[in-house]
Amino acid sequence: MPIQLNEEKDGTMLVVHVTGKLVKTDYEQFVPEFERLVQQHGKLRVLFDMTGFHGWEAGALWEDTKFAIKHFADIERLAMVGEKKWQQGMATFCKPFTKATIRYFDHDAAEARKWLDESGVATVDTRGQHRLNHKLLLPEGILILEPESPLEAADFVGVDHEIDPYIAKHGKLPGLMIHAKVFPGWENLEAFLAHIRFIEGHLQKVQKLAIVSDNHILTEVPKIAAHLVRAEVKHFPESEYEAALQWLKVQ
């Protein structure tokens, strides 16, 4: 069975072990059980073990998204145990969809349990440190975005001010490059929604989109973007930054 559930700590901790690839029907078992525990105990601590997990089918990914939105405030702590780099990236990706404190553990379920048992977590105020570096190359009209830290809503305001006058004058943006060693995720749900609004407002005006990264999550972006935008989309390894730039310049 792809999803195995075990209650611990008198039902206040839920251990979820997923294997293989999840399908939509798997959530018919998981969601009612989770909701029963929330009703009985309030906020839960969850150990999400991804050892042997290979991802979601499209329908299951939608169910997972709906679950995250509905239970935004029902998880106090979420310990994610994995074995692959893309699984570590999931901890960053999940952050705006939950109020839970999230931590990733590489191959170490025992340490994850120890962390879940702790009474509190020290937090660091990082507001004002988040950056989405951007520059517009002229006269080519190529925008380069380099996210370095979890994104804030205000980051997209700065990018708007950079490129909106150019698009208003030329009617299009010839090239967009997203360059990042890793995907830093979003600081909160507000930042995620600001990112979606930015995409809706600009990507239909982009002619070419280059993703330059070795990060697993970002290398999957062209497969998704191809269904959402009119732009020609292409992925380049980190070592081929200059080749990506030249590709964007050829119109």
C-alpha positions in Angstrom: 0.0 0.0 0.0 1.6 3.4 -1.0 0.5 5.2 2.2 1.0 3.6 5.6 -0.3 5.4 8.7 0.7 4.8 12.3 -0.5 6.7 15.4 2.0 7.4 18.1 2.0 9.5 21.4 -1.6 8.6 22.1 -2.7 9.9 18.7 -0.9 13.3 18.8 1.8 12.2 16.4 1.1 10.7 13.0 3.7 8.7 11.1 3.1 8.7 7.4 5.3 6.4 5.2 4.8 6.8 1.5 6.3 4.6 -1.2 6.1 4.2 -4.9 4.0 6.8 -6.8 0.8 8.1 -5.2 -2.5 8.2 -7.1 -5.7 10.0 -6.4 -7.5 7.1 -4.6 -4.7 6.9 -2.0 -6.0 10.1 -0.4 -9.4 8.4 0.2 -7.7 6.5 3.0 -5.3 9.1 4.3 -7.5 12.2 4.5 -10.3 10.8 6.7 -7.8 9.3 9.1 -5.9 12.6 9.4 -9.1 14.5 10.0 -10.3 12.0 12.7 -7.0 12.6 14.6 -7.3 16.4 14.3 -10.8 16.3 15.6 -9.7 14.2 18.6 -6.4 15.9 19.4 -6.2 19.3 17.7 -2.9 20.1 16.0 -0.7 17.1 15.2 2.9 16.5 14.8 3.7 14.5 11.6 6.6 12.4 10.6 6.5 12.2 6.8 8.8 9.4 5.7 9.6 9.5 2.0 12.0 6.6 1.8 11.1 4.8 -1.4 8.8 7.5 -2.6 8.8 8.4 -6.3 6.2 11.2 -6.5 2.6 11.8 -7.5 0.5 11.3 -10.5 -1.3 14.4 -11.7 -4.6 13.7 -9.9 -2.9 12.8 -6.7 -0.8 16.0 -6.7 -4.1 18.0 -7.0 -5.5 16.1 -4.0 -2.3 16.8 -2.1 -2.7 20.5 -2.8 -6.3 20.6 -1.7 -5.4 18.8 1.5 -2.6 21.3 2.3 -4.9 24.3 1.8 -7.7 22.8 3.9 -5.4 21.8 6.7 -3.2 24.8 6.6 -3.2 25.3 10.4 -3.7 21.7 11.6 -0.1 20.6 11.8 2.2 21.9 14.5 5.5 20.3 13.3 6.3 18.4 10.2 9.5 16.3 10.0 10.3 15.1 6.5 12.6 12.1 6.1 14.0 11.4 2.7 16.9 10.0 0.7 17.1 12.2 -2.4 17.9 15.8 -3.1 14.5 16.5 -4.7 12.8 15.3 -1.5 14.8 17.8 0.5 13.6 20.4 -1.8 10.0 19.4 -0.9 10.5 20.8 2.6 11.2 24.2 1.0 8.3 23.9 -1.4 5.8 23.0 1.2 6.5 26.0 3.5 3.9 28.5 2.3 1.1 25.9 2.4 1.3 25.2 6.2 1.8 27.0 9.5 3.8 24.1 10.7 7.5 24.3 11.5 9.2 22.1 8.9 12.5 20.4 9.0 14.1 17.9 6.7 16.2 14.8 7.8 18.3 12.9 5.4 18.0 9.1 6.1 17.5 9.8 9.8 14.0 8.9 11.2 15.4 8.6 14.7 16.6 12.2 14.7 13.3 13.3 13.2 11.4 11.7 16.1 13.7 13.3 18.6 13.0 16.7 17.0 9.2 16.1 17.0 9.3 15.3 20.7 10.9 18.6 21.6 8.8 21.2 23.3 9.8 24.3 21.3 11.8 25.5 18.4 14.0 28.5 18.3 13.2 30.9 15.4 15.3 33.5 13.6 13.8 36.7 12.3 15.0 36.9 8.7 12.6 39.6 7.5 14.3 42.0 5.2 17.1 39.6 4.2 15.2 37.9 1.3 16.3 38.8 -2.2 15.2 38.1 -5.7 18.1 39.5 -7.7 17.1 40.8 -11.1 18.6 42.7 -14.0 17.3 43.7 -17.4 19.8 43.4 -20.2 19.4 46.2 -22.8 19.0 46.5 -25.7 18.3 42.7 -25.9 15.3 42.9 -23.5 16.4 39.8 -21.4 15.4 39.7 -17.8 17.6 37.5 -15.5 16.1 36.4 -12.1 18.4 34.9 -9.5 16.5 33.9 -6.3 18.9 33.5 -3.3 16.6 33.4 -0.3 12.9 32.5 0.4 10.9 34.9 -1.7 8.7 37.7 -0.3 5.7 39.4 -1.9 7.7 42.6 -2.1 10.3 41.0 -4.3 7.9 40.8 -7.2 7.1 44.5 -6.9 10.7 45.4 -7.6 10.7 43.1 -10.7 7.5 44.7 -11.9 9.0 48.2 -11.8 12.0 46.9 -13.8 10.2 45.3 -16.7 6.7 46.8 -17.0 8.0 50.0 -18.7 10.0 47.9 -21.2 6.9 45.7 -22.0 4.7 48.7 -22.3 7.0 50.2 -24.9 7.9 47.0 -26.8 4.8 44.9 -26.2 6.9 41.8 -25.3 9.9 40.5 -23.3 12.2 38.7 -25.7 13.9 36.5 -23.0 13.6 35.5 -19.3 16.2 33.5 -17.5 15.7 31.9 -14.1 19.1 31.1 -12.7 19.5 29.4 -9.3 21.6 26.7 -7.8 18.6 25.7 -5.6 15.0 26.8 -5.4 14.7 28.8 -2.1 10.9 28.6 -1.9 8.6 31.3 -0.5 8.5 33.0 2.9 4.7 32.6 3.2 1.5 32.1 1.3 1.3 35.8 0.4 4.6 35.5 -1.4 3.5 32.4 -3.3 0.3 34.2 -4.4 2.3 37.2 -5.5 4.5 34.8 -7.6 1.4 33.4 -9.2 0.1 36.9 -10.0 3.5 37.8 -11.5 3.4 34.7 -13.7 -0.2 35.4 -14.9 0.7 39.0 -15.7 3.9 38.5 -17.6 4.7 35.1 -18.9 2.3 35.3 -21.9 4.4 38.2 -23.1 7.7 36.3 -22.8 9.1 34.8 -26.0 11.8 32.6 -24.5 12.3 31.1 -21.0 15.5 29.5 -19.9 15.9 27.6 -16.7 19.5 27.4 -15.6 20.0 25.1 -12.7 21.0 21.6 -11.6 18.3 21.6 -8.9 15.8 18.7 -9.4 12.7 20.9 -8.7 13.8 23.6 -11.1 14.7 21.1 -13.9 11.1 20.0 -13.9 9.8 23.6 -14.5 10.0 23.4 -18.4 7.7 20.4 -18.4 5.1 22.4 -16.4 5.7 25.7 -18.1 5.2 24.3 -21.6 1.5 23.8 -20.8 1.1 27.3 -19.3 2.9 29.7 -21.5 3.4 30.5 -25.2 7.1 31.0 -24.7 9.7 28.5 -25.9 11.0 26.9 -22.8 14.4 25.2 -22.3 16.5 23.9 -19.4 20.3 24.3 -19.2 22.7 22.8 -16.6 24.4 25.3 -14.3 27.6 24.9 -16.3 25.9 26.2 -19.5 24.9 29.7 -18.2 26.6 31.4 -21.2 25.0 29.0 -23.7 21.6 29.8 -22.2 22.2 33.5 -22.5 23.2 33.1 -26.1 20.1 31.1 -26.8 17.9 33.8 -25.4 19.6 36.4 -27.5 18.8 34.7 -30.8 15.3 35.7 -31.9 
